[in-house]
């Protein structure tokens, strides 16, 4: 079997060092292509991304959206899906996976062999997620500190017993999604969506068309720092009610609602720690059940191979500073209020 080629696609609106780190890491991991769509057409990250071999950069300006959708869609998921499908149709690799800027693939074996063995025409390879959590009492040094919880698909009563007060804010033990992302074989008339492809044209996808990957996982950093997580929720809260409901499940809507109602920074941090942290008893229980992995993730050596001269700043302090700069023009609204009250 020949070694398959693969690539990534993302639509990003995050601090530039995170986007750069994500792209460089996956190129260093072996991706042949990185299709990067910058949701902000004047994003300063464009300058450094253009210099990376293998990167196809698209600025999502008015001309881009006029050609793709007769105007910029309001919903973030819709924009991501349209961009990912365009990249899929243009891709010159055997496999393409849609990622967010806060998602990093971690090999657990020879995932290229797994891709090579995949039965052509069956469907796609589903990459299971692991979601970063942190000790609320620890000082965060880098944006990748912490361990990882895995989905727990259990009845509601057991879910409440496992996660206690945090259960209402989690689905399957995760604050974001339990679905993961999909390696999709190219050459089909598929539409690419956030988590998986959809059938289009003459190419069908059977009801059970996914095989679960066993040699690679998706590490999701749902909030690179506590401040980032809270800003993310407030950004979601800026959407109209219909778009918000379409984009988010019930547990995420509860997170957003409480975040919007919280004006005190200490209470906001407590919300983060309740959802994205853990207490010792819960951690011990999850570890015993195989639902927690404390194997560290340090992408810096891989990133340094691609960006040896000026590596991105991966410190939590630097990330929060970049986040503040990104929203410096916001003089009013919940995000501005949070940033003004949040300790530097």
C-alpha angles and dihedrals in degrees: 000000000000119000109260122229121227142185144184135233128198141168106213140188102165138110107302097240091060093051091045092048092050095049094043092048094053093044087051089049090058108273111151094200136030115189106197122187113190108210089203105061092206094048108148090218088078094080095061095037091056090062095058118099111236096026120124106194125200124183109212097224129148093276092053093052093042090058095042106036111359088256140357111300115233095222118080092213091054092052091049093049095049092049094046092050091050090051091047091056091048098042121120095197132091095239135026129192127193113224137175118230089254094055124090129183115231117194115223093181139336100329092170089063089050091052091046091053094049111119107249112240096019098105130257143323113251114214111210119228133236116191124214119240129178140208103255090215097053126093110243111229103173132020089248099055119127143048132280134249121206129214118279110201099194137136116281094254093055090043090058091047091051099047106024114190092004094058095091090057095049135071114203088348093303130109092211122019138336095199102082121198136289135243100213122196112235126231097065131104093247129145111225117224132182098277107012143002124269127215118259137172113348096338113097129197114209119229091258101037102139131091116198115241115237100181102052136039136194115240108205118197098197093193115002088217132008089258091051092052092051093046089050091055092047090050089054088049090060090069122096115261096258094049091045092053091046093052100043140051122229096266091053091047089056090052091050094046094052092045091053090051094049116090100161113086092216090055090046091052090048089055090053093048092048093053103030101029134060142218122231096255094051091045093052091049094050092046092052090051094049092249097118130059120187095188104134120239115215114169093172097100092051092046091049091058090059097036105030097155106046110012118190120263107258097177119118090229093052092047093053090048090053090048090054091050091050091057098036090113093058105099098167141027135059096302093052090048092051094048092048092053100037114102114250 
